[in-house]
Structure formats: C-alpha cells, structure tokens
Amino acid sequence: MPPLAAEESVSVKFADPEIDGIRTNFSGEHNTMIVHNMDTPGHVAQVTTVLAQKNVNIASMQLYRNTKGGYAVMIIECDDAIPENMINWLQDLDGMIKITSYNTEEAL
C-alpha cells in the first residue's frame, strides 16, 4: 500500500465496540482516554478539571454506565496528547478502576 499524501487522512470508526460489557462509540482518530470508574458523583469533574489544568482540549466525550451507582466508562477524545503523569495521578483517586490512554503521535 503506498504512503498517504500529506493532504490525505485515514478515518477509523469503531462500530459499537463493547468495553467491559458496555456498548460504546468512538472514532479512534484522536488521542483517547478510556476511564473506568464507579458511577458516583464527581468523577467527570475530576477528569475534565485535570485535562483543563494540563491544557488538553476535549474533542468529544461520551459517558456510559451499566446501572445507576454501578460501573461506568468515560471515553474522552482529545486534540492534544494525554500526559502519562496525569493518568497516573487520576488512577490513584477513589472510585477510579482503570484508565487506558492512546496518543496518536505514539502510533507513528
């Protein structure tokens, strides 16, 4: 397959992928953070506040849960790289189960 020209791009769309039994929807085109947490107040605010403090702009964000007060998943696609030290800090907060991140620059 020939390399892409500078003006070409590849579009990736995950067709309703399931994450831990929860049906989700995201493109995979941006730097992505997948946050697994308990469905309790404050987690969205904690994550978005830290992203803002690190000057990371959110391109899209989806929230999912299996039941009220149960298991939840946040999928956040960002315009900017997601700093590893931010992931490490968030993982230590109460109610956070697991955080996975993917920076598109690392894939090149």
CNS distance restraints for C-alpha pairs under 8 A (distance, minus, plus):
assign (resid   4 and name CA) (resid   8 and name CA) 5.86 0.50 0.50
assign (resid   4 and name CA) (resid   9 and name CA) 7.23 0.50 0.50
assign (resid  11 and name CA) (resid  27 and name CA) 7.92 0.50 0.50
assign (resid  11 and name CA) (resid  29 and name CA) 6.72 0.50 0.50
assign (resid  12 and name CA) (resid  27 and name CA) 5.80 0.50 0.50
assign (resid  12 and name CA) (resid  28 and name CA) 5.95 0.50 0.50
assign (resid  12 and name CA) (resid  29 and name CA) 6.12 0.50 0.50
assign (resid  13 and name CA) (resid  26 and name CA) 6.70 0.50 0.50
assign (resid  13 and name CA) (resid  27 and name CA) 4.41 0.50 0.50
assign (resid  13 and name CA) (resid  28 and name CA) 6.40 0.50 0.50
assign (resid  13 and name CA) (resid  29 and name CA) 7.84 0.50 0.50
assign (resid  14 and name CA) (resid  25 and name CA) 6.59 0.50 0.50
assign (resid  14 and name CA) (resid  26 and name CA) 6.10 0.50 0.50
assign (resid  14 and name CA) (resid  27 and name CA) 5.83 0.50 0.50
assign (resid  14 and name CA) (resid  28 and name CA) 7.02 0.50 0.50
assign (resid  15 and name CA) (resid  25 and name CA) 6.77 0.50 0.50
assign (resid  16 and name CA) (resid  23 and name CA) 5.86 0.50 0.50
assign (resid  16 and name CA) (resid  24 and name CA) 5.29 0.50 0.50
assign (resid  16 and name CA) (resid  25 and name CA) 5.03 0.50 0.50
assign (resid  16 and name CA) (resid  26 and name CA) 7.88 0.50 0.50
assign (resid  17 and name CA) (resid  23 and name CA) 5.85 0.50 0.50
assign (resid  17 and name CA) (resid  24 and name CA) 5.45 0.50 0.50
assign (resid  17 and name CA) (resid  25 and name CA) 6.43 0.50 0.50
assign (resid  18 and name CA) (resid  22 and name CA) 5.14 0.50 0.50
assign (resid  18 and name CA) (resid  23 and name CA) 4.31 0.50 0.50
assign (resid  18 and name CA) (resid  24 and name CA) 5.76 0.50 0.50
assign (resid  19 and name CA) (resid  23 and name CA) 6.46 0.50 0.50
assign (resid  19 and name CA) (resid  24 and name CA) 6.89 0.50 0.50
assign (resid  19 and name CA) (resid  73 and name CA) 7.98 0.50 0.50
assign (resid  22 and name CA) (resid  64 and name CA) 7.16 0.50 0.50
assign (resid  22 and name CA) (resid  65 and name CA) 7.06 0.50 0.50
assign (resid  22 and name CA) (resid  66 and name CA) 6.49 0.50 0.50
assign (resid  22 and name CA) (resid  73 and name CA) 7.95 0.50 0.50
assign (resid  24 and name CA) (resid  64 and name CA) 7.35 0.50 0.50
assign (resid  25 and name CA) (resid  62 and name CA) 7.89 0.50 0.50
assign (resid  26 and name CA) (resid  75 and name CA) 7.50 0.50 0.50
assign (resid  26 and name CA) (resid  77 and name CA) 7.96 0.50 0.50
assign (resid  28 and name CA) (resid  32 and name CA) 7.02 0.50 0.50
assign (resid  28 and name CA) (resid  77 and name CA) 7.86 0.50 0.50
assign (resid  29 and name CA) (resid 104 and name CA) 7.58 0.50 0.50
assign (resid  30 and name CA) (resid  59 and name CA) 7.81 0.50 0.50
assign (resid  30 and name CA) (resid  77 and name CA) 5.46 0.50 0.50
assign (resid  30 and name CA) (resid  78 and name CA) 5.80 0.50 0.50
assign (resid  30 and name CA) (resid  79 and name CA) 6.32 0.50 0.50
assign (resid  30 and name CA) (resid 103 and name CA) 7.42 0.50 0.50
assign (resid  30 and name CA) (resid 104 and name CA) 6.40 0.50 0.50
assign (resid  31 and name CA) (resid  77 and name CA) 5.57 0.50 0.50
assign (resid  31 and name CA) (resid  78 and name CA) 5.12 0.50 0.50
assign (resid  31 and name CA) (resid  79 and name CA) 6.52 0.50 0.50
assign (resid  31 and name CA) (resid  80 and name CA) 6.68 0.50 0.50
assign (resid  31 and name CA) (resid  81 and name CA) 5.97 0.50 0.50
assign (resid  31 and name CA) (resid  82 and name CA) 6.80 0.50 0.50
assign (resid  31 and name CA) (resid 101 and name CA) 7.55 0.50 0.50
assign (resid  31 and name CA) (resid 102 and name CA) 5.60 0.50 0.50
assign (resid  31 and name CA) (resid 103 and name CA) 4.39 0.50 0.50
assign (resid  31 and name CA) (resid 104 and name CA) 5.38 0.50 0.50
assign (resid  32 and name CA) (resid  75 and name CA) 7.07 0.50 0.50
assign (resid  32 and name CA) (resid  76 and name CA) 5.66 0.50 0.50
assign (resid  32 and name CA) (resid  77 and name CA) 4.39 0.50 0.50
assign (resid  32 and name CA) (resid  78 and name CA) 6.11 0.50 0.50
assign (resid  32 and name CA) (resid  82 and name CA) 7.66 0.50 0.50
assign (resid  32 and name CA) (resid 101 and name CA) 5.56 0.50 0.50
assign (resid  32 and name CA) (resid 102 and name CA) 5.15 0.50 0.50
assign (resid  32 and name CA) (resid 103 and name CA) 6.48 0.50 0.50
assign (resid  33 and name CA) (resid  74 and name CA) 7.89 0.50 0.50
assign (resid  33 and name CA) (resid  75 and name CA) 5.89 0.50 0.50
assign (resid  33 and name CA) (resid  76 and name CA) 5.19 0.50 0.50
assign (resid  33 and name CA) (resid  77 and name CA) 6.44 0.50 0.50
assign (resid  33 and name CA) (resid  82 and name CA) 7.52 0.50 0.50
assign (resid  33 and name CA) (resid  99 and name CA) 7.00 0.50 0.50
assign (resid  33 and name CA) (resid 100 and name CA) 5.74 0.50 0.50
assign (resid  33 and name CA) (resid 101 and name CA) 4.27 0.50 0.50
assign (resid  33 and name CA) (resid 102 and name CA) 6.44 0.50 0.50
assign (resid  34 and name CA) (resid  73 and name CA) 6.87 0.50 0.50
assign (resid  34 and name CA) (resid  74 and name CA) 5.70 0.50 0.50
assign (resid  34 and name CA) (resid  75 and name CA) 4.67 0.50 0.50
assign (resid  34 and name CA) (resid  76 and name CA) 6.45 0.50 0.50
assign (resid  34 and name CA) (resid  99 and name CA) 5.65 0.50 0.50
assign (resid  34 and name CA) (resid 100 and name CA) 5.12 0.50 0.50
assign (resid  34 and name CA) (resid 101 and name CA) 6.17 0.50 0.50
assign (resid  35 and name CA) (resid  73 and name CA) 5.53 0.50 0.50
assign (resid  35 and name CA) (resid  74 and name CA) 4.96 0.50 0.50
assign (resid  35 and name CA) (resid  75 and name CA) 6.46 0.50 0.50
assign (resid  35 and name CA) (resid  96 and name CA) 7.58 0.50 0.50
assign (resid  35 and name CA) (resid  97 and name CA) 7.77 0.50 0.50
assign (resid  35 and name CA) (resid  98 and name CA) 6.15 0.50 0.50
assign (resid  35 and name CA) (resid  99 and name CA) 4.54 0.50 0.50
assign (resid  35 and name CA) (resid 100 and name CA) 6.57 0.50 0.50
assign (resid  36 and name CA) (resid  71 and name CA) 7.42 0.50 0.50
assign (resid  36 and name CA) (resid  72 and name CA) 5.88 0.50 0.50
assign (resid  36 and name CA) (resid  73 and name CA) 4.67 0.50 0.50
assign (resid  36 and name CA) (resid  74 and name CA) 6.62 0.50 0.50
assign (resid  36 and name CA) (resid  96 and name CA) 6.27 0.50 0.50
assign (resid  36 and name CA) (resid  97 and name CA) 5.26 0.50 0.50
assign (resid  36 and name CA) (resid  98 and name CA) 5.02 0.50 0.50
assign (resid  36 and name CA) (resid  99 and name CA) 6.03 0.50 0.50
assign (resid  37 and name CA) (resid  43 and name CA) 7.61 0.50 0.50
assign (resid  37 and name CA) (resid  71 and name CA) 6.17 0.50 0.50
assign (resid  37 and name CA) (resid  72 and name CA) 5.29 0.50 0.50
assign (resid  37 and name CA) (resid  73 and name CA) 6.30 0.50 0.50
assign (resid  37 and name CA) (resid  95 and name CA) 5.56 0.50 0.50
assign (resid  37 and name CA) (resid  96 and name CA) 4.34 0.50 0.50
assign (resid  37 and name CA) (resid  97 and name CA) 4.95 0.50 0.50
assign (resid  37 and name CA) (resid  98 and name CA) 6.95 0.50 0.50
assign (resid  38 and name CA) (resid  69 and name CA) 6.79 0.50 0.50
assign (resid  38 and name CA) (resid  70 and name CA) 5.79 0.50 0.50
assign (resid  38 and name CA) (resid  71 and name CA) 4.86 0.50 0.50
assign (resid  38 and name CA) (resid  72 and name CA) 5.59 0.50 0.50
assign (resid  38 and name CA) (resid  95 and name CA) 5.22 0.50 0.50
assign (resid  38 and name CA) (resid  96 and name CA) 6.54 0.50 0.50
assign (resid  38 and name CA) (resid  97 and name CA) 7.28 0.50 0.50
assign (resid  39 and name CA) (resid  43 and name CA) 7.99 0.50 0.50
assign (resid  39 and name CA) (resid  65 and name CA) 6.95 0.50 0.50
assign (resid  39 and name CA) (resid  68 and name CA) 6.62 0.50 0.50
assign (resid  39 and name CA) (resid  69 and name CA) 4.60 0.50 0.50
assign (resid  39 and name CA) (resid  70 and name CA) 5.26 0.50 0.50
assign (resid  39 and name CA) (resid  71 and name CA) 5.63 0.50 0.50
assign (resid  39 and name CA) (resid  72 and name CA) 5.23 0.50 0.50
assign (resid  40 and name CA) (resid  69 and name CA) 5.87 0.50 0.50
assign (resid  40 and name CA) (resid  95 and name CA) 7.73 0.50 0.50
assign (resid  42 and name CA) (resid  46 and name CA) 6.11 0.50 0.50
assign (resid  43 and name CA) (resid  47 and name CA) 6.24 0.50 0.50
assign (resid  43 and name CA) (resid  95 and name CA) 7.92 0.50 0.50
assign (resid  43 and name CA) (resid  96 and name CA) 7.99 0.50 0.50
assign (resid  44 and name CA) (resid  48 and name CA) 6.10 0.50 0.50
assign (resid  44 and name CA) (resid  74 and name CA) 7.95 0.50 0.50
assign (resid  45 and name CA) (resid  49 and name CA) 5.81 0.50 0.50
assign (resid  46 and name CA) (resid  50 and name CA) 6.32 0.50 0.50
assign (resid  47 and name CA) (resid  51 and name CA) 6.29 0.50 0.50
assign (resid  47 and name CA) (resid  90 and name CA) 7.27 0.50 0.50
assign (resid  48 and name CA) (resid  52 and name CA) 6.18 0.50 0.50
assign (resid  49 and name CA) (resid  53 and name CA) 6.19 0.50 0.50
assign (resid  50 and name CA) (resid  54 and name CA) 6.19 0.50 0.50
assign (resid  50 and name CA) (resid  86 and name CA) 7.31 0.50 0.50
assign (resid  51 and name CA) (resid  55 and name CA) 6.20 0.50 0.50
assign (resid  51 and name CA) (resid  56 and name CA) 5.09 0.50 0.50
assign (resid  51 and name CA) (resid  57 and name CA) 7.19 0.50 0.50
assign (resid  51 and name CA) (resid  58 and name CA) 8.00 0.50 0.50
assign (resid  52 and name CA) (resid  56 and name CA) 5.72 0.50 0.50
assign (resid  52 and name CA) (resid  57 and name CA) 6.99 0.50 0.50
assign (resid  54 and name CA) (resid  83 and name CA) 7.94 0.50 0.50
assign (resid  56 and name CA) (resid  78 and name CA) 6.76 0.50 0.50
assign (resid  56 and name CA) (resid  79 and name CA) 6.98 0.50 0.50
assign (resid  56 and name CA) (resid  80 and name CA) 5.32 0.50 0.50
assign (resid  56 and name CA) (resid  81 and name CA) 7.16 0.50 0.50
assign (resid  56 and name CA) (resid  82 and name CA) 7.07 0.50 0.50
assign (resid  57 and name CA) (resid  78 and name CA) 5.62 0.50 0.50
assign (resid  57 and name CA) (resid  79 and name CA) 5.53 0.50 0.50
assign (resid  57 and name CA) (resid  80 and name CA) 6.21 0.50 0.50
assign (resid  58 and name CA) (resid  76 and name CA) 6.77 0.50 0.50
assign (resid  58 and name CA) (resid  77 and name CA) 6.04 0.50 0.50
assign (resid  58 and name CA) (resid  78 and name CA) 4.40 0.50 0.50
assign (resid  58 and name CA) (resid  79 and name CA) 6.27 0.50 0.50
assign (resid  59 and name CA) (resid  76 and name CA) 7.56 0.50 0.50
assign (resid  59 and name CA) (resid  77 and name CA) 5.38 0.50 0.50
assign (resid  59 and name CA) (resid  78 and name CA) 4.82 0.50 0.50
assign (resid  59 and name CA) (resid  79 and name CA) 5.80 0.50 0.50
assign (resid  60 and name CA) (resid  76 and name CA) 5.89 0.50 0.50
assign (resid  60 and name CA) (resid  77 and name CA) 5.14 0.50 0.50
assign (resid  60 and name CA) (resid  78 and name CA) 6.90 0.50 0.50
assign (resid  61 and name CA) (resid  74 and name CA) 7.13 0.50 0.50
assign (resid  61 and name CA) (resid  75 and name CA) 5.63 0.50 0.50
assign (resid  61 and name CA) (resid  76 and name CA) 4.43 0.50 0.50
assign (resid  61 and name CA) (resid  77 and name CA) 6.26 0.50 0.50
assign (resid  62 and name CA) (resid  74 and name CA) 5.83 0.50 0.50
assign (resid  62 and name CA) (resid  75 and name CA) 5.27 0.50 0.50
assign (resid  62 and name CA) (resid  76 and name CA) 6.59 0.50 0.50
assign (resid  63 and name CA) (resid  72 and name CA) 7.41 0.50 0.50
assign (resid  63 and name CA) (resid  73 and name CA) 6.02 0.50 0.50
assign (resid  63 and name CA) (resid  74 and name CA) 4.71 0.50 0.50
assign (resid  63 and name CA) (resid  75 and name CA) 6.58 0.50 0.50
assign (resid  64 and name CA) (resid  72 and name CA) 5.56 0.50 0.50
assign (resid  64 and name CA) (resid  73 and name CA) 5.15 0.50 0.50
assign (resid  64 and name CA) (resid  74 and name CA) 6.37 0.50 0.50
assign (resid  65 and name CA) (resid  70 and name CA) 6.89 0.50 0.50
assign (resid  65 and name CA) (resid  71 and name CA) 5.60 0.50 0.50
assign (resid  65 and name CA) (resid  72 and name CA) 4.00 0.50 0.50
assign (resid  65 and name CA) (resid  73 and name CA) 6.11 0.50 0.50
assign (resid  66 and name CA) (resid  70 and name CA) 6.25 0.50 0.50
assign (resid  66 and name CA) (resid  71 and name CA) 5.68 0.50 0.50
assign (resid  66 and name CA) (resid  72 and name CA) 6.45 0.50 0.50
assign (resid  67 and name CA) (resid  71 and name CA) 6.81 0.50 0.50
assign (resid  78 and name CA) (resid  82 and name CA) 7.58 0.50 0.50
assign (resid  81 and name CA) (resid 103 and name CA) 5.69 0.50 0.50
assign (resid  81 and name CA) (resid 104 and name CA) 7.79 0.50 0.50
assign (resid  81 and name CA) (resid 105 and name CA) 7.66 0.50 0.50
assign (resid  82 and name CA) (resid  86 and name CA) 7.54 0.50 0.50
assign (resid  82 and name CA) (resid  87 and name CA) 7.85 0.50 0.50
assign (resid  82 and name CA) (resid 101 and name CA) 7.22 0.50 0.50
assign (resid  82 and name CA) (resid 102 and name CA) 7.78 0.50 0.50
assign (resid  82 and name CA) (resid 103 and name CA) 6.54 0.50 0.50
assign (resid  83 and name CA) (resid  87 and name CA) 6.76 0.50 0.50
assign (resid  84 and name CA) (resid  88 and name CA) 6.34 0.50 0.50
assign (resid  85 and name CA) (resid  89 and name CA) 6.23 0.50 0.50
assign (resid  86 and name CA) (resid  90 and name CA) 6.19 0.50 0.50
assign (resid  87 and name CA) (resid  91 and name CA) 6.16 0.50 0.50
assign (resid  87 and name CA) (resid  99 and name CA) 6.76 0.50 0.50
assign (resid  87 and name CA) (resid 101 and name CA) 7.85 0.50 0.50
assign (resid  88 and name CA) (resid  92 and name CA) 6.87 0.50 0.50
assign (resid  89 and name CA) (resid  93 and name CA) 7.32 0.50 0.50
assign (resid  90 and name CA) (resid  96 and name CA) 7.37 0.50 0.50
assign (resid  91 and name CA) (resid  96 and name CA) 5.79 0.50 0.50
assign (resid  91 and name CA) (resid  97 and name CA) 7.14 0.50 0.50
assign (resid  91 and name CA) (resid  98 and name CA) 6.49 0.50 0.50
assign (resid  91 and name CA) (resid  99 and name CA) 6.49 0.50 0.50
assign (resid  92 and name CA) (resid  96 and name CA) 7.12 0.50 0.50
assign (resid 102 and name CA) (resid 106 and name CA) 7.79 0.50 0.50
assign (resid 103 and name CA) (resid 107 and name CA) 7.08 0.50 0.50
assign (resid 104 and name CA) (resid 108 and name CA) 7.08 0.50 0.50
